[in-house]
């Protein structure tokens, strides 16, 4: 997702109160207890009153982490737990190498894997799914085709 679909902002948030941040905003998730923070690859916030300089202290609505060999374990365990405990309603884990997307929804305070896609873009393949449409749960007007997510990934 780094050079993937979102090149600065998510189409559909223009003119709304929501903002998209890509690897440039600290998410301080225990602001009352300590100064711990993470930097999500992509984070959508809609409550601007918690935006303080280069940090956000509210609850993001949507977070994406893009796996790399260095971050994969952390993104799938520690960060996932942080986002779950903070109440982030939708969390995507994207693997450019595998061309896969895991989509988690927060249900009863726990993440549930709702969708798992592996891009099959060969039209001759039985499992062709490049044109599968994915919708953000909290923002049903925002959709993207699976192939768009991996558009510039080699």
C-alpha positions as CSV (number, residue, x, y, z in Angstrom):
1,X,0.0,0.0,0.0
2,X,3.0,2.3,0.1
3,X,3.0,2.9,-3.6
4,X,-0.3,1.2,-3.7
5,X,-3.8,2.7,-4.2
6,X,-3.7,5.6,-1.7
7,X,-1.5,8.3,-3.2
8,X,-2.0,11.0,-0.6
9,X,-5.7,10.7,0.3
10,X,-8.6,8.4,-0.1
11,X,-11.1,9.6,-2.8
12,X,-14.3,10.2,-1.0
13,X,-13.0,12.0,2.0
14,X,-12.6,15.3,0.1
15,X,-14.8,17.9,1.7
16,X,-15.5,15.8,4.9
17,X,-14.1,16.2,8.4
18,X,-12.0,13.1,7.9
19,X,-8.3,13.2,7.1
20,X,-5.9,10.6,5.7
21,X,-2.3,10.4,7.0
22,X,0.4,8.3,5.4
23,X,3.4,7.4,7.6
24,X,3.6,11.0,8.9
25,X,1.5,11.1,12.1
26,X,2.3,9.6,15.5
27,X,-0.6,7.7,17.0
28,X,-0.4,8.1,20.8
29,X,-2.7,5.4,22.0
30,X,-2.1,5.7,25.8
31,X,-1.9,9.4,26.2
32,X,-3.1,9.4,29.8
33,X,-0.5,6.7,30.9
34,X,2.6,7.3,28.9
35,X,4.1,8.7,25.7
36,X,4.0,5.4,23.7
37,X,3.2,5.8,20.0
38,X,3.1,4.0,16.7
39,X,3.2,5.4,13.2
40,X,0.6,3.6,11.0
41,X,1.3,3.4,7.3
42,X,-2.2,4.8,6.6
43,X,-4.6,6.3,9.2
44,X,-7.9,7.9,8.7
45,X,-9.1,10.2,11.5
46,X,-12.4,12.1,11.7
47,X,-12.2,13.7,15.1
48,X,-9.8,16.6,14.6
49,X,-9.9,17.9,18.2
50,X,-7.5,15.1,19.0
51,X,-5.0,16.2,16.4
52,X,-2.1,17.9,18.2
53,X,0.8,18.9,15.9
54,X,2.4,15.7,14.6
55,X,0.4,13.4,16.9
56,X,-3.1,12.1,17.2
57,X,-4.6,11.0,20.5
58,X,-8.2,10.0,19.5
59,X,-9.4,6.8,18.0
60,X,-8.7,6.4,14.3
61,X,-11.6,5.1,12.2
62,X,-9.4,3.1,9.8
63,X,-5.8,1.9,9.8
64,X,-3.7,0.1,7.1
65,X,-0.3,-1.5,7.7
66,X,1.8,-2.7,4.8
67,X,3.9,-5.7,5.6
68,X,7.6,-5.8,5.1
69,X,10.1,-8.5,6.3
70,X,11.1,-6.1,9.1
71,X,7.6,-5.1,10.2
72,X,5.4,-8.2,9.5
73,X,5.4,-9.8,12.9
74,X,4.9,-6.4,14.7
75,X,2.1,-5.4,12.4
76,X,0.2,-8.8,12.8
77,X,0.7,-8.9,16.6
78,X,1.7,-5.9,18.6
79,X,0.2,-3.2,16.4
80,X,-3.0,-5.2,15.8
81,X,-3.5,-5.6,19.6
82,X,-2.8,-1.8,20.1
83,X,-5.5,-0.9,17.5
84,X,-7.9,-3.4,18.8
85,X,-7.6,-2.2,22.4
86,X,-7.9,1.4,21.3
87,X,-11.1,0.7,19.5
88,X,-10.1,1.2,15.8
89,X,-13.1,-0.2,14.0
90,X,-11.4,-1.4,10.8
91,X,-7.8,-2.6,10.3
92,X,-6.2,-3.8,7.1
93,X,-3.0,-5.7,6.8
94,X,-1.6,-5.6,3.2
95,X,1.1,-7.8,1.9
96,X,2.6,-6.4,-1.3
97,X,4.8,-9.5,-1.7
98,X,1.8,-11.9,-1.4
99,X,-0.6,-9.4,-3.1
100,X,-3.0,-10.1,-0.2
101,X,-5.3,-8.1,2.0
102,X,-6.6,-9.1,5.4
103,X,-9.5,-7.0,6.6
104,X,-10.4,-7.0,10.3
105,X,-13.5,-5.5,11.8
106,X,-13.8,-4.7,15.5
107,X,-16.8,-6.7,17.0
108,X,-17.4,-6.9,20.7
109,X,-14.0,-5.3,21.4
110,X,-12.1,-8.0,19.4
111,X,-10.9,-8.1,15.8
112,X,-12.6,-10.6,13.6
113,X,-11.0,-11.4,10.2
114,X,-13.9,-10.6,7.9
115,X,-12.2,-10.8,4.5
116,X,-9.1,-12.2,3.0
117,X,-8.1,-11.6,-0.6
118,X,-5.2,-12.7,-2.7
119,X,-5.1,-10.9,-6.0
120,X,-5.5,-13.3,-9.0
121,X,-5.3,-10.9,-11.9
122,X,-4.8,-13.5,-14.7
123,X,-8.2,-13.5,-16.5
124,X,-7.5,-17.1,-17.5
125,X,-7.2,-18.2,-13.9
126,X,-10.2,-19.9,-12.3
127,X,-9.9,-17.7,-9.3
128,X,-9.7,-14.4,-11.2
129,X,-10.7,-11.7,-8.7
130,X,-8.9,-8.5,-9.8
131,X,-12.2,-6.7,-10.2
132,X,-13.6,-7.6,-6.8
133,X,-14.9,-4.4,-5.1
134,X,-13.8,-3.7,-1.5
135,X,-15.8,-1.2,0.6
136,X,-14.7,0.5,3.7
137,X,-17.2,-0.5,6.4
138,X,-17.6,2.9,8.1
139,X,-17.5,4.7,4.7
140,X,-19.7,2.7,2.3
141,X,-19.4,5.3,-0.4
142,X,-15.6,4.6,-0.6
143,X,-14.9,1.5,-2.7
144,X,-11.9,0.2,-4.7
145,X,-11.2,-2.8,-6.9
146,X,-8.7,-5.3,-5.5
147,X,-6.4,-4.7,-8.5
148,X,-6.3,-1.0,-7.7
149,X,-4.7,-1.7,-4.3
150,X,-1.7,-3.4,-6.0
151,X,-1.7,-1.2,-9.1
152,X,2.0,-0.1,-8.9
153,X,3.4,-3.1,-7.1
154,X,5.9,-5.2,-9.0
